[in-house]
Amino acid sequence: MSKKRRQYDDDDGRTIANMNVDGMPWYDGRSEGDNSPPREQLSVRQRASALLGVLAAVLLIAAVFGVVYFVAILLMTVIWR
């Protein structure tokens, strides 16, 4: 038993807002009027380079937070002595 679609008098069939958005459960990978070339796949070397860059950024941020945390604890122990 399939659902019947309602017919509205003022519906002319045009799309007002395209709801085919990447990340939504109903996304089908197509878009209307998309004339862009297909995406290029990354090589193994490019993928490894990107992952190492992300890892370096994460470690840098973690190090900054660690230093700030250490200095804050050090100052608290000196002040509250």
C-alpha positions in Angstrom: 0.0 0.0 0.0 1.8 3.1 -1.2 1.2 6.6 0.0 -0.7 8.8 -2.4 0.7 12.3 -2.9 -1.7 15.1 -2.3 -2.4 17.4 -5.2 -2.6 21.1 -4.4 -4.3 23.7 -6.7 -1.4 26.2 -6.5 1.4 23.7 -7.1 3.0 24.2 -10.5 5.8 21.6 -9.9 8.7 24.1 -9.5 11.3 23.5 -6.8 11.5 26.5 -4.4 14.2 25.2 -2.1 16.3 22.1 -3.0 16.4 19.9 0.1 18.9 17.5 -1.4 21.7 18.5 1.0 24.9 16.6 1.7 24.6 14.9 5.1 20.9 14.5 5.2 19.5 10.9 5.3 17.7 11.3 1.9 20.8 12.7 0.1 21.2 10.9 -3.2 24.4 12.5 -4.6 22.7 14.3 -7.4 21.9 18.0 -7.7 20.0 19.8 -10.4 22.0 22.0 -12.7 25.4 20.9 -11.2 27.9 21.4 -14.0 31.0 21.0 -11.9 33.5 18.3 -12.8 33.6 15.1 -10.6 35.8 15.2 -7.5 39.3 13.9 -7.8 40.3 11.1 -5.5 43.3 11.6 -3.2 46.4 9.4 -3.6 47.8 7.5 -0.7 50.6 10.0 -0.3 48.2 13.0 -0.3 45.9 11.3 2.2 48.9 10.5 4.5 50.1 14.1 4.2 46.7 15.5 5.1 46.4 13.2 8.1 49.9 14.1 9.3 48.9 17.8 9.0 45.8 17.3 11.0 47.7 15.3 13.7 50.3 18.1 13.9 47.6 20.7 14.4 45.9 18.7 17.1 49.1 18.1 18.9 50.0 21.8 18.8 46.6 22.8 20.2 46.9 20.1 22.9 50.4 21.4 23.8 49.2 24.9 24.1 46.4 23.8 26.4 48.8 21.7 28.5 51.2 24.6 28.9 48.4 27.0 29.9 47.1 24.4 32.4 50.6 23.8 33.9 51.2 27.6 34.3 47.8 28.1 35.9 48.4 25.3 38.4 51.9 26.7 39.1 50.6 30.2 39.7 47.8 28.9 42.0 50.3 27.0 44.1 52.6 30.0 44.4 49.7 32.4 45.2 47.8 30.2 47.7 50.8 29.1 49.7 
